[in-house]
Amino acid sequence: MSNSAASPSASTMQAAYISETGSPDVIQWGELPCPEPAEGQVLVRVEAVSVNPIDTYIRSGAVAMELPQPFVIGSDLAGVVERVGPGVHDRKPGDRVWCSNQGLLGRQGTFAEFAAVDARWLHDLPTGVAAADAAAVALVGLTAHLGLFRDAKLQAGETILVIGGTGGVGSMVVQMAKIAGARVITTAGSDEKVAVAKQLGADEVIAYHHTPIGEAIGQLAPDGVEVFWETRREPDFDLVVGALAPRGRMVLMAGRDARPPFPVGPFYVKECSLHGMVMFKASPEEIAAAGRDINRWLSEGRLHAPIARRMRLEQAAEAHRLQEAGTLRGEGGLAGKIVLEVG
């Protein structure tokens, strides 16, 4: 198959898609009809996409959603508007854009040469920002912004503990919290990841392969942290509540099947609060507000996309294998996002 992108007038395109859920082996690379932008939609020529854990959960069937058949995988993209559908007045051909929130809730995904996207999910791609960087920031950046500012309402001068500060979301939380003027403590599981976390701007990095997190946080924040950002699928709530300051806030964004014990008494006596959040349930207005800040910080060079691997779009199955190895089995040493490029 040719690696060249389809022409704007082509009726077909190359795409990574599935016809049934399962292992990465179910991902097919081949020809599908090029989508037509419906009412309120924009057709985007895709330049770059990235892989997220949620993409692998949907592909495997671990997260059950109604999927169109065949289903193009992927949530994030960056590219160029090819044409606009009826009712779209704020976009035009040639606009550089990025988005997330695709491949979810019955929407087709982004791992294709073209994607038809509801215009309300699109953000401008700032001048000077590479498509790969915007794609790498998309879902993880929106998730971090919503959790930090809509939910936890992080303030300058507060201390935040970010579990896993070199992961996709964690790296965004570390950087955005620093931009907001917070003191940032994070965790890392290897000397290499400790170095990455410091490069991202963390004030303190707990190397938990050397020092237990609870012991370290007691030394680094004896009065507790105002915000605790959890990225693990199995949170330790005794650790969390012990680490939180009075009226501390915890953000939960993982652990769909987790059922850990919860220390109710210490939690409510401290007047703490718990915020569960899922990016794709945010409103278009909330997503747009987050996107504006992300664009400004990308343009100013204050927000960076840690990209661990760059691959071709036709390598989607291998990219999913790598993502699962890092997410589910802790293998591969990924410290950043997997980005796939088109053309």
C-alpha positions in Angstrom: 0.0 0.0 0.0 1.1 3.5 -0.7 2.0 5.8 2.2 0.9 8.9 0.4 -2.2 10.6 1.6 -5.4 10.4 -0.4 -6.3 13.4 -2.6 -9.1 15.7 -1.2 -11.5 14.4 -3.8 -10.7 10.8 -3.2 -13.7 8.6 -2.3 -11.4 6.3 -0.2 -8.7 6.6 2.4 -6.2 4.5 4.3 -7.2 3.8 7.9 -6.5 1.7 11.0 -9.7 0.1 12.0 -11.3 -2.9 13.7 -14.4 -5.0 12.9 -14.4 -6.7 16.3 -12.9 -6.1 19.7 -9.8 -8.0 20.9 -6.1 -7.9 21.1 -4.0 -5.5 19.0 -4.0 -8.2 16.3 -7.6 -7.2 15.4 -6.4 -3.8 14.1 -6.5 -3.8 10.3 -4.8 -1.3 8.0 -6.5 -0.8 4.7 -8.9 1.2 2.6 -12.2 2.6 3.8 -14.6 5.2 2.4 -13.6 8.7 3.0 -16.1 10.3 5.4 -18.3 13.2 4.3 -18.7 16.1 6.8 -22.3 16.1 8.1 -24.2 19.1 9.6 -21.9 20.9 12.0 -18.8 18.8 11.0 -15.5 19.5 9.5 -13.4 17.2 7.4 -9.8 17.2 8.6 -6.8 15.9 6.7 -4.9 14.1 9.5 -1.2 14.8 10.0 -0.6 13.2 13.4 -2.4 11.2 16.0 -1.4 9.8 19.4 -2.2 6.6 21.5 -4.0 6.8 24.8 -4.8 4.0 27.3 -8.5 4.5 26.7 -7.9 3.7 23.0 -6.6 0.3 23.9 -9.5 -0.3 26.4 -12.1 0.4 23.7 -10.3 -1.7 21.1 -10.0 -4.7 23.5 -13.6 -4.4 24.7 -12.5 -3.8 28.3 -14.5 -0.5 28.1 -17.7 -1.4 26.3 -19.1 1.2 23.9 -21.3 1.1 20.9 -18.9 1.1 17.9 -19.7 1.9 14.3 -18.7 -0.9 11.9 -16.0 -0.9 10.8 -14.6 1.3 13.6 -11.6 3.6 13.1 -9.6 3.6 16.3 -8.1 6.7 18.1 -9.1 9.7 20.1 -6.6 12.5 19.2 -5.6 14.2 16.0 -3.9 17.3 14.5 -4.2 18.3 10.9 -5.6 20.7 8.4 -9.3 21.4 7.5 -10.0 20.0 4.1 -13.6 21.2 3.9 -16.5 22.2 6.1 -20.0 20.7 6.3 -23.4 22.6 6.4 -23.8 24.9 9.3 -20.1 25.5 10.0 -19.1 29.1 9.8 -16.1 29.5 12.1 -13.8 27.1 10.1 -12.5 27.2 6.6 -10.2 25.0 4.4 -6.6 25.4 5.3 -7.1 26.0 9.0 -4.7 24.1 11.2 -6.5 22.3 14.0 -6.3 19.7 16.7 -8.8 17.8 18.8 -9.6 14.9 21.1 -12.8 13.3 22.1 -13.1 11.1 19.0 -13.5 7.4 18.9 -15.7 7.6 21.9 -19.5 7.4 22.5 -20.2 6.1 19.0 -18.0 8.6 17.2 -15.5 7.4 14.6 -11.8 7.7 15.6 -8.8 9.5 14.1 -6.3 6.9 12.9 -7.0 7.6 9.2 -6.0 10.0 6.5 -9.2 11.9 7.0 -11.6 12.4 9.9 -15.0 14.0 10.1 -15.1 15.9 13.4 -17.9 17.9 15.1 -16.6 21.5 14.8 -17.3 22.2 18.5 -14.5 19.8 19.5 -11.8 21.5 17.3 -9.1 23.9 18.6 -6.8 26.1 16.5 -3.3 24.7 16.0 -1.1 27.6 16.9 1.5 28.9 14.4 4.9 27.3 15.1 3.4 24.3 17.0 4.1 21.0 15.3 1.1 18.7 14.5 2.9 15.9 16.4 3.2 18.0 19.5 -0.5 19.0 19.5 -1.6 15.5 18.9 0.5 14.3 21.8 -0.9 16.9 24.2 -4.6 16.6 23.2 -6.4 14.1 25.4 -3.8 14.2 28.2 -3.6 18.0 28.2 -7.4 18.4 28.3 -7.7 15.8 31.1 -5.0 17.5 33.2 -6.5 21.0 32.8 -10.0 19.9 33.7 -8.9 18.0 36.7 -6.6 20.7 38.0 -8.7 23.8 37.4 -12.3 22.8 37.0 -12.3 20.2 39.7 -9.4 20.6 42.2 -9.3 24.4 41.7 -5.5 24.4 42.2 -4.2 27.7 43.4 -0.8 29.4 43.3 1.3 28.5 46.4 -0.4 25.2 47.0 1.4 21.9 47.0 0.3 19.1 44.7 1.5 15.4 44.7 1.3 13.8 41.2 1.6 10.1 41.1 3.5 9.1 37.9 4.7 12.5 36.7 6.3 11.2 33.5 3.2 9.5 32.1 0.9 11.0 29.5 -1.4 12.8 31.9 1.1 13.0 34.7 3.5 15.0 32.6 0.8 17.5 31.7 -0.3 17.8 35.3 3.3 18.5 36.5 3.8 21.3 33.8 0.4 22.9 34.3 0.6 22.9 38.0 4.0 24.7 37.7 2.5 27.2 35.3 -0.2 27.9 37.9 2.4 28.6 40.6 2.1 25.5 42.6 4.8 23.5 44.3 4.9 20.2 42.5 6.0 16.8 44.0 5.8 13.8 41.8 6.8 10.1 41.7 9.0 8.1 39.3 10.0 4.5 39.2 13.5 4.7 37.7 16.5 7.0 37.7 15.8 7.8 34.1 12.2 8.8 34.9 13.4 10.9 37.9 15.5 12.9 35.4 12.6 13.4 33.0 10.3 14.6 35.9 12.9 17.2 36.9 13.1 18.3 33.3 9.4 18.8 33.3 9.7 21.2 36.2 8.9 19.1 39.3 10.2 20.7 42.5 10.7 17.3 44.2 10.7 13.8 42.7 10.1 10.7 44.9 12.1 7.8 43.5 9.7 5.1 44.9 12.1 2.3 43.8 14.4 3.6 46.5 12.0 5.3 49.0 8.4 4.5 49.9 6.0 7.3 48.8 4.4 7.6 52.2 7.7 8.0 54.0 9.0 10.5 51.4 5.8 12.7 51.4 6.0 12.9 55.2 9.4 14.5 54.9 8.6 16.7 51.9 5.2 17.9 53.0 4.8 17.3 56.7 1.6 19.4 56.8 0.1 17.5 53.8 -0.6 18.4 50.2 -3.5 20.4 49.0 -4.0 18.3 45.9 -3.3 14.6 45.3 -3.5 13.5 41.7 -3.8 9.8 41.3 -3.0 8.0 38.0 -2.8 4.4 39.2 -5.5 1.9 38.6 -5.4 0.7 42.3 -5.2 3.7 44.6 -4.1 3.3 48.2 -6.6 5.6 50.1 -4.8 5.2 53.4 -1.8 6.7 51.8 -3.8 9.4 50.1 -5.7 10.5 53.1 -2.6 10.5 55.2 -0.8 12.7 52.6 -3.7 15.2 52.2 -3.7 18.5 54.1 -7.0 19.6 55.8 -9.5 20.3 53.0 -7.2 18.6 50.6 -8.6 17.5 47.2 -8.0 14.2 45.4 -8.4 13.8 41.6 -9.2 10.2 40.4 -8.9 9.5 36.6 -8.2 5.7 36.5 -9.2 2.4 38.1 -12.5 1.6 36.5 -12.6 -1.8 38.1 -10.9 -0.9 41.4 -12.7 -1.5 44.7 -10.1 -0.6 47.4 -10.8 0.0 51.1 -11.6 3.6 51.9 -10.8 5.3 55.3 -14.0 7.2 55.7 -13.4 8.6 59.2 -10.0 10.2 58.6 -11.2 11.5 55.2 -14.2 13.4 56.4 -12.6 14.6 59.7 -10.0 16.3 57.5 -12.9 17.8 55.4 -11.3 16.4 52.2 -13.0 16.1 48.9 -12.7 13.5 46.1 -13.1 14.3 42.4 -13.7 11.6 39.8 -13.3 12.9 36.3 -13.5 11.6 32.7 -12.4 14.0 30.0 -14.9 12.8 27.3 -17.8 13.6 29.6 -16.9 17.3 29.7 -19.0 19.8 27.9 -17.9 21.5 24.7 -17.6 24.8 26.6 -15.3 23.2 29.2 -13.2 21.6 26.6 -12.9 24.9 24.6 -11.8 26.8 27.7 -9.1 24.2 28.5 -8.0 24.2 24.8 -7.5 28.0 24.9 -5.1 27.8 27.8 -3.3 24.8 26.3 -2.8 26.7 23.0 -1.4 29.7 24.8 1.1 27.7 26.8 2.1 25.7 23.7 2.7 29.0 21.8 4.7 30.4 24.7 6.8 27.3 24.9 5.7 26.7 28.5 4.0 23.4 27.8 5.8 20.6 26.1 4.7 17.2 24.8 7.0 14.4 26.0 7.0 12.1 23.0 8.4 8.7 23.8 8.0 7.1 20.3 7.3 8.3 16.8 5.8 5.8 14.4 3.9 5.6 11.1 0.1 5.5 11.1 0.2 2.1 9.5 2.0 0.8 12.6 -1.1 1.3 14.7 -1.2 -2.3 15.9 2.4 -2.2 17.1 1.7 1.1 18.8 -1.2 -0.5 20.7 1.1 -3.3 21.8 3.7 -0.9 23.1 1.0 1.2 24.9 -0.5 -1.9 26.6 3.0 -3.1 27.6 3.6 0.2 29.4 0.1 0.7 30.8 -0.9 -2.8 31.9 2.4 -4.5 32.5 4.8 -1.7 33.3 7.1 -2.8 30.5 9.0 -0.8 27.9 10.0 2.2 29.9 7.7 4.6 28.1 8.1 8.2 29.5 5.7 10.1 27.2 3.3 9.6 24.4 3.4 7.4 21.3 2.7 9.6 18.2 1.9 8.3 14.8 2.3 10.4 11.7 0.6 10.3 8.3 2.1 10.6 4.9 
